[in-house]
């Protein structure tokens, strides 16, 4: 699309949004939405506007219904939680004259943890663990609101303004989050036989019984922590069924030196096969991790290379979605 056509397209899109928002460009697009770089003219703030793409769905189809529900859930869930490490949602609505939903959210500058690992390889514990405690604290706040993210992995942890004084890690993409009633205790099940999320990060109880609880997030965050420390995914099997069975069988590829370090007991608890033996929420996980001396954790970090080649294990997972 030419620059002239882009400007005309953005102007037409702006006409369907509240007068306060102006579109400045496209940030990117995923499987079901496009995210635009925009500005709130009233308070002169840079923002991002996420708009659901409906063209790919047949009107009245189940796929369209699921996409709409996921989009709405992302807005509602993230808006419930107030924490520096959870992306802020400012507004939600429908394009004027169309039943197309949009979300106005915090503008993030940086990249996700997946890209950071691919770029640098194993990350140093002295830098990783303090930031990880912050993100676990945010997850604990999510759990206070009876929300389970369900799809935590390096691709859904965003490093905002990296390598600056304002660097902060953010939890993003609450599209498949589970919202339970207070006191639900993880007893509510998803539809029998239906699994949502990334197989390489699903805990045994969800695979076998579709059981959802905050301990599911704890398990996924522990896998992601090991991945960031070692530079490779714990479960690298590409085929979903085989990946799921590795979790069920407790066949996790974790370096022995981590198990034998002061971090070992924390990982063993967070990755327990029985969810009742794990940390109950992200807060307890954060507290336990904060008690580990970062200098006592084995470091696999290396000097940055001009161009880092993908390892065989990384190649098994094509992109952050697994």
Secondary structure as GFF3:
##gff-version 3
##sequence-region A 1 322
A	DSSP	alpha_helix	3	14	.	.	.	ID=ss1
A	DSSP	beta_strand	21	29	.	.	.	ID=ss2
A	DSSP	beta_strand	33	40	.	.	.	ID=ss3
A	DSSP	beta_strand	45	52	.	.	.	ID=ss4
A	DSSP	alpha_helix	62	80	.	.	.	ID=ss5
A	DSSP	beta_strand	89	94	.	.	.	ID=ss6
A	DSSP	beta_strand	101	106	.	.	.	ID=ss7
A	DSSP	beta_strand	110	112	.	.	.	ID=ss8
A	DSSP	alpha_helix	113	120	.	.	.	ID=ss9
A	DSSP	alpha_helix	125	144	.	.	.	ID=ss10
A	DSSP	beta_strand	147	148	.	.	.	ID=ss11
A	DSSP	three_ten_helix	154	156	.	.	.	ID=ss12
A	DSSP	beta_strand	157	160	.	.	.	ID=ss13
A	DSSP	beta_strand	168	171	.	.	.	ID=ss14
A	DSSP	beta_strand	178	179	.	.	.	ID=ss15
A	DSSP	three_ten_helix	199	201	.	.	.	ID=ss16
A	DSSP	alpha_helix	204	209	.	.	.	ID=ss17
A	DSSP	alpha_helix	214	230	.	.	.	ID=ss18
A	DSSP	alpha_helix	240	248	.	.	.	ID=ss19
A	DSSP	alpha_helix	256	259	.	.	.	ID=ss20
A	DSSP	alpha_helix	264	270	.	.	.	ID=ss21
A	DSSP	three_ten_helix	275	277	.	.	.	ID=ss22
A	DSSP	alpha_helix	282	290	.	.	.	ID=ss23
A	DSSP	three_ten_helix	294	296	.	.	.	ID=ss24
A	DSSP	alpha_helix	312	315	.	.	.	ID=ss25
###
